[in-house]
């Protein structure tokens, strides 16, 4: 079996591998430690480090250890100044809406509430109505439960969400709506936001859920990848939903006796 080749230029990939080796090394790394961490020969590391030293990505200490230089910090500041979540989220939301024909939204946490930062939908006779800027308490709806779970909220329900990497809420904010949400991670798997798919309750059955779950998980993986997180946590197989029994296709839809607001 042939080994899958890395994309791009091999020398650049090796240089970036050296830089990434410093992720957990505050005190710097010796040549031997870099070789052990990257699998590269000493001679290769020294050649690549000459370029990294020249452009300020690395500095070399008197004892021979290498440390990160000021250039990564400068580039990080430029990234922070230019970062807009919408630039990364828009194509992901657009694709999720295209394949599901439902409403997709991005939620961020603000204290004890979640805020709809971005949303996208497709015209249908009946659809979810989500307003950008709308605030909702965290304990209602799938997107809020995602934020609580990955902030360490105790409880069996949140343990299941952390394990499954998704949450499903049925008529928790409005009697005629459901929400299916996943976390989105950034660098070092820091939770950035929730991505949520909403639909009217009458359109949900077991087959619809099983079809929608991989699409939302893929959207979360795509946005996580764009933001520097590890998307492998969204790989199948997916955990089984443990909640109300979803009807089969053709059966009467789930009903809820009360009305509140929106998923």
Buried (B, 14 or more C-beta within 10 A) or exposed (E): EEEEEEEEEEEEEBBBBBBEBBEEBEEBBEBEBBBEBBEBEEEBBEBBBEEBBEEBBBBBEEEEBBBBBEBBEEEEEEEEEEEEBEEBBBEBBEBBBEBBEBBBBBBBBEEEBBBBBBBBBEEEEEBBEBEEEBEBEBEBBBBBBBBBBBEEBEEEBBEBBBEBBBBBBBBBBBBBBBBBBBBBBBEEBEBBBBBBBBBBBBBBBBEBBEEBBEBBBBBBBBBBBBBBBEBEBBEEEBEEBEEEEBBEEEEEEBEBEEEBBBB
